[in-house]
Amino acid sequence: MHSDIPQKSIQLRMNLEKSEKAVTTAAESYEPSVVARYLISLCTDFNKFYQECPILKEENESIKIARLQLVNVASQIIKDATALLGMECPEEM
């Protein structure tokens, strides 16, 4: 991993990769709490990423695009996970 990539970006990306396993585990074990715990973990990592890594103020265009992609993927996974739990997700905060 590159030392110039903020740790919070790496941490968020790694957590995003766990979404499918969380849903599969929850379904196989009939435990929706697995998805709820994953969602809390993902939102915590996203908040840390958002606080540490400027997105729209980033001057390097390729870094800005990469961060926007992380935001888009995280947003979709959060929406999907909340829907699986029967909850509605606000469009903006």
MDTraj code that builds the backbone (N, CA, C; nanometers):
import mdtraj as md
import numpy as np

residues = "MET HIS SER ASP ILE PRO GLN LYS SER ILE GLN LEU ARG MET ASN LEU GLU LYS SER GLU LYS ALA VAL THR THR ALA ALA GLU SER TYR GLU PRO SER VAL VAL ALA ARG TYR LEU ILE SER LEU CYS THR ASP PHE ASN LYS PHE TYR GLN GLU CYS PRO ILE LEU LYS GLU GLU ASN GLU SER ILE LYS ILE ALA ARG LEU GLN LEU VAL ASN VAL ALA SER GLN ILE ILE LYS ASP ALA THR ALA LEU LEU GLY MET GLU CYS PRO GLU GLU MET".split()
xyz = np.array([
    [0.0846, -0.1180, 0.0000],
    [0.0000, 0.0000, 0.0000],
    [0.0891, 0.1243, 0.0000],
    [0.0397, 0.2279, -0.0612],
    [0.1170, 0.3504, -0.0713],
    [0.1067, 0.4311, 0.0569],
    [0.2199, 0.4894, 0.0962],
    [0.2204, 0.5674, 0.2191],
    [0.1475, 0.7000, 0.2034],
    [0.1247, 0.7445, 0.0787],
    [0.0550, 0.8709, 0.0574],
    [-0.0966, 0.8558, 0.0563],
    [-0.1472, 0.7336, 0.0653],
    [-0.2913, 0.7108, 0.0732],
    [-0.3312, 0.7157, 0.2204],
    [-0.4229, 0.8042, 0.2580],
    [-0.4627, 0.8132, 0.3982],
    [-0.5174, 0.6796, 0.4504],
    [-0.4805, 0.6472, 0.5715],
    [-0.5230, 0.5218, 0.6334],
    [-0.6758, 0.5104, 0.6360],
    [-0.7451, 0.6202, 0.6532],
    [-0.8916, 0.6162, 0.6592],
    [-0.9520, 0.5751, 0.5252],
    [-0.8869, 0.6093, 0.4145],
    [-0.9340, 0.5654, 0.2826],
    [-0.9192, 0.4149, 0.2686],
    [-0.8059, 0.3646, 0.3122],
    [-0.7792, 0.2213, 0.3050],
    [-0.8765, 0.1454, 0.3932],
    [-0.8964, 0.1958, 0.5135],
    [-0.9868, 0.1316, 0.6093],
    [-1.1295, 0.1264, 0.5547],
    [-1.1758, 0.2354, 0.4957],
    [-1.3110, 0.2391, 0.4390],
    [-1.3220, 0.1398, 0.3236],
    [-1.2245, 0.1383, 0.2362],
    [-1.2289, 0.0463, 0.1212],
    [-1.2334, -0.0986, 0.1673],
    [-1.1538, -0.1320, 0.2668],
    [-1.1526, -0.2683, 0.3186],
    [-1.2887, -0.3047, 0.3788],
    [-1.3509, -0.2099, 0.4460],
    [-1.4819, -0.2352, 0.5054],
    [-1.5887, -0.2512, 0.3973],
    [-1.5789, -0.1734, 0.2911],
    [-1.6752, -0.1850, 0.1816],
    [-1.6723, -0.3254, 0.1208],
    [-1.5552, -0.3852, 0.1180],
    [-1.5401, -0.5186, 0.0604],
    [-1.6055, -0.6276, 0.1458],
    [-1.6429, -0.5953, 0.2681],
    [-1.7040, -0.6932, 0.3583],
    [-1.8562, -0.6985, 0.3472],
    [-1.9156, -0.6144, 0.2655],
    [-2.0615, -0.6040, 0.2619],
    [-2.1289, -0.7339, 0.2176],
    [-2.0787, -0.7946, 0.1132],
    [-2.1416, -0.9167, 0.0627],
    [-2.1358, -1.0288, 0.1660],
    [-2.0235, -1.0409, 0.2332],
    [-2.0089, -1.1445, 0.3358],
    [-2.1050, -1.1196, 0.4526],
    [-2.1216, -0.9935, 0.4908],
    [-2.2132, -0.9610, 0.6002],
    [-2.3560, -1.0013, 0.5647],
    [-2.3981, -0.9707, 0.4429],
    [-2.5343, -1.0042, 0.3997],
    [-2.5515, -1.1559, 0.3895],
    [-2.4538, -1.2225, 0.3332],
    [-2.4603, -1.3685, 0.3195],
    [-2.4657, -1.4362, 0.4562],
    [-2.3809, -1.3930, 0.5466],
    [-2.3786, -1.4499, 0.6821],
    [-2.5120, -1.4268, 0.7526],
    [-2.5657, -1.3064, 0.7396],
    [-2.6945, -1.2747, 0.8021],
    [-2.8050, -1.3635, 0.7471],
    [-2.8053, -1.3842, 0.6171],
    [-2.9098, -1.4655, 0.5540],
    [-2.8968, -1.6124, 0.5938],
    [-2.7754, -1.6638, 0.5922],
    [-2.7538, -1.8053, 0.6240],
    [-2.7824, -1.8370, 0.7701],
    [-2.7578, -1.7413, 0.8580],
    [-2.7764, -1.7659, 1.0015],
    [-2.9083, -1.7087, 1.0545],
    [-2.9878, -1.6482, 0.9646],
    [-3.1147, -1.5844, 1.0053],
    [-3.0921, -1.4835, 1.1180],
    [-2.9833, -1.4055, 1.1045],
    [-2.9495, -1.3047, 1.2048],
    [-2.9317, -1.1681, 1.1381],
    [-3.0388, -1.0894, 1.1286],
    [-3.0252, -0.9570, 1.0677],
    [-2.9321, -0.8647, 1.1458],
    [-2.9033, -0.8997, 1.2700],
    [-2.8128, -0.8163, 1.3495],
    [-2.6724, -0.8127, 1.2891],
    [-2.6371, -0.9144, 1.2098],
    [-2.5071, -0.9133, 1.1424],
    [-2.4999, -0.7934, 1.0472],
    [-2.6076, -0.7698, 0.9745],
    [-2.6125, -0.6550, 0.8829],
    [-2.6120, -0.5248, 0.9634],
    [-2.6844, -0.5214, 1.0731],
    [-2.6894, -0.4001, 1.1564],
    [-2.5510, -0.3665, 1.2112],
    [-2.4796, -0.4669, 1.2603],
    [-2.3445, -0.4425, 1.3135],
    [-2.2491, -0.3984, 1.2023],
    [-2.2622, -0.4612, 1.0856],
    [-2.1799, -0.4203, 0.9715],
    [-2.2103, -0.2752, 0.9337],
    [-2.3365, -0.2393, 0.9305],
    [-2.3769, -0.1039, 0.8945],
    [-2.3194, -0.0011, 0.9920],
    [-2.3216, -0.0315, 1.1197],
    [-2.2623, 0.0589, 1.2198],
    [-2.1130, 0.0746, 1.1940],
    [-2.0458, -0.0366, 1.1684],
    [-1.9021, -0.0332, 1.1414],
    [-1.8712, 0.0480, 1.0152],
    [-1.9491, 0.0258, 0.9107],
    [-1.9285, 0.0982, 0.7855],
    [-1.9517, 0.2479, 0.8040],
    [-2.0581, 0.2840, 0.8719],
    [-2.0878, 0.4263, 0.8935],
    [-1.9807, 0.4925, 0.9795],
    [-1.9277, 0.4197, 1.0756],
    [-1.8190, 0.4725, 1.1587],
    [-1.6953, 0.4990, 1.0733],
    [-1.6584, 0.4011, 0.9898],
    [-1.5423, 0.4192, 0.9023],
    [-1.5652, 0.5305, 0.8010],
    [-1.6874, 0.5395, 0.7482],
    [-1.7166, 0.6458, 0.6520],
    [-1.7035, 0.7830, 0.7178],
    [-1.7536, 0.7964, 0.8396],
    [-1.7443, 0.9238, 0.9106],
    [-1.5981, 0.9637, 0.9313],
    [-1.5152, 0.8689, 0.9708],
    [-1.3720, 0.8970, 0.9900],
    [-1.3072, 0.9379, 0.8579],
    [-1.3398, 0.8673, 0.7513],
    [-1.2884, 0.9001, 0.6180],
    [-1.3311, 1.0415, 0.5789],
    [-1.4581, 1.0729, 0.5966],
    [-1.5119, 1.2028, 0.5565],
    [-1.4466, 1.3169, 0.6335],
    [-1.4159, 1.2930, 0.7611],
    [-1.3522, 1.3956, 0.8439],
    [-1.2060, 1.4176, 0.8055],
    [-1.1377, 1.3107, 0.7672],
    [-0.9938, 1.3185, 0.7428],
    [-0.9569, 1.3503, 0.5978],
    [-1.0397, 1.3121, 0.5046],
    [-1.0039, 1.3213, 0.3628],
    [-1.0932, 1.4203, 0.2897],
    [-1.0411, 1.5390, 0.2602],
    [-1.1230, 1.6351, 0.1856],
    [-1.1568, 1.5792, 0.0477],
    [-1.2771, 1.6052, 0.0053],
    [-1.3190, 1.5499, -0.1235],
    [-1.3270, 1.6614, -0.2273],
    [-1.4214, 1.7494, -0.2142],
    [-1.4395, 1.8544, -0.3146],
    [-1.3277, 1.9593, -0.3106],
    [-1.2601, 1.9727, -0.1969],
    [-1.1497, 2.0687, -0.1859],
    [-1.0164, 2.0100, -0.2307],
    [-1.0154, 1.8802, -0.2603],
    [-0.8922, 1.8152, -0.3054],
    [-0.8492, 1.8734, -0.4396],
    [-0.7233, 1.9147, -0.4482],
    [-0.6724, 1.9763, -0.5708],
    [-0.6337, 1.8737, -0.6766],
    [-0.5884, 1.7575, -0.6353],
    [-0.5496, 1.6527, -0.7289],
    [-0.6765, 1.5856, -0.7819],
    [-0.6997, 1.6008, -0.9108],
    [-0.8247, 1.5542, -0.9717],
    [-0.8418, 1.4027, -0.9602],
    [-0.7362, 1.3264, -0.9775],
    [-0.7491, 1.1803, -0.9694],
    [-0.7807, 1.1354, -0.8274],
    [-0.7253, 1.2023, -0.7279],
    [-0.7577, 1.1699, -0.5885],
    [-0.9026, 1.2068, -0.5603],
    [-0.9453, 1.3227, -0.6100],
    [-1.0840, 1.3653, -0.5910],
    [-1.1806, 1.2632, -0.6506],
    [-1.1524, 1.2165, -0.7709],
    [-1.2391, 1.1181, -0.8371],
    [-1.2413, 0.9878, -0.7588],
    [-1.1257, 0.9424, -0.7117],
    [-1.1191, 0.8184, -0.6335],
    [-1.2004, 0.8309, -0.5055],
    [-1.1912, 0.9452, -0.4400],
    [-1.2671, 0.9666, -0.3154],
    [-1.4171, 0.9739, -0.3434],
    [-1.4550, 1.0369, -0.4533],
    [-1.5967, 1.0424, -0.4901],
    [-1.6506, 0.9024, -0.5204],
    [-1.5683, 0.8189, -0.5805],
    [-1.6095, 0.6815, -0.6067],
    [-1.6303, 0.6055, -0.4761],
    [-1.5413, 0.6257, -0.3788],
    [-1.5595, 0.5627, -0.2481],
    [-1.6907, 0.6083, -0.1842],
    [-1.7192, 0.7372, -0.1943],
    [-1.8439, 0.7915, -0.1386],
    [-1.9645, 0.7292, -0.2070],
    [-1.9604, 0.7168, -0.3385],
    [-2.0732, 0.6596, -0.4127],
    [-2.0964, 0.5135, -0.3744],
    [-1.9894, 0.4366, -0.3648],
    [-2.0032, 0.2954, -0.3273],
    [-2.0548, 0.2842, -0.1837],
    [-1.9974, 0.3622, -0.0930],
    [-2.0422, 0.3582, 0.0469],
    [-2.1893, 0.3970, 0.0570],
    [-2.2290, 0.4997, -0.0157],
    [-2.3676, 0.5453, -0.0135],
    [-2.4633, 0.4354, -0.0592],
    [-2.4282, 0.3667, -0.1664],
    [-2.5146, 0.2610, -0.2180],
    [-2.5234, 0.1440, -0.1200],
    [-2.4110, 0.1065, -0.0621],
    [-2.4119, -0.0044, 0.0336],
    [-2.4922, 0.0323, 0.1579],
    [-2.4797, 0.1550, 0.2049],
    [-2.5571, 0.1998, 0.3215],
    [-2.7066, 0.1976, 0.2890],
    [-2.7445, 0.2452, 0.1709],
    [-2.8852, 0.2424, 0.1307],
    [-2.9373, 0.0995, 0.1233],
    [-2.8581, 0.0110, 0.0630],
    [-2.8999, -0.1288, 0.0491],
    [-2.9127, -0.1968, 0.1854],
    [-2.8164, -0.1725, 0.2730],
    [-2.8182, -0.2362, 0.4052],
    [-2.9353, -0.1860, 0.4894],
    [-2.9626, -0.0566, 0.4833],
    [-3.0762, -0.0052, 0.5605],
    [-3.2076, -0.0606, 0.5051],
    [-3.2155, -0.0752, 0.3741],
    [-3.3365, -0.1330, 0.3136],
    [-3.3543, -0.2782, 0.3574],
    [-3.2459, -0.3541, 0.3634],
    [-3.2543, -0.4931, 0.4102],
    [-3.3072, -0.5012, 0.5533],
    [-3.2757, -0.3988, 0.6312],
    [-3.3213, -0.3947, 0.7701],
    [-3.4602, -0.3316, 0.7838],
    [-3.5206, -0.2943, 0.6706],
    [-3.6546, -0.2363, 0.6730],
    [-3.6575, -0.0905, 0.7138],
    [-3.5450, -0.0227, 0.6965],
    [-3.5347, 0.1168, 0.7352],
    [-3.5206, 0.2036, 0.6100],
    [-3.5579, 0.3283, 0.6228],
    [-3.5369, 0.4238, 0.5154],
    [-3.4115, 0.5042, 0.5447],
    [-3.3394, 0.5346, 0.4406],
    [-3.2147, 0.6099, 0.4537],
    [-3.2390, 0.7537, 0.4050],
    [-3.2023, 0.8534, 0.4827],
    [-3.2209, 0.9920, 0.4357],
    [-3.1347, 1.0189, 0.3134],
    [-3.1834, 1.1001, 0.2232],
    [-3.1076, 1.1336, 0.1024],
    [-2.9895, 1.2249, 0.1320],
    [-3.0054, 1.3131, 0.2305],
    [-2.8937, 1.3995, 0.2698],
    [-2.9058, 1.4352, 0.4161],
    [-2.7928, 1.4755, 0.4700],
    [-2.7896, 1.5114, 0.6131],
    [-2.7279, 1.6477, 0.6293],
])
top = md.Topology()
chain = top.add_chain()
for i, resn in enumerate(residues, 1):
    res = top.add_residue(resn, chain, resSeq=i)
    for name in ("N", "CA", "C"):
        top.add_atom(name, md.element.get_by_symbol(name[0]), res)
traj = md.Trajectory(xyz[None], top)
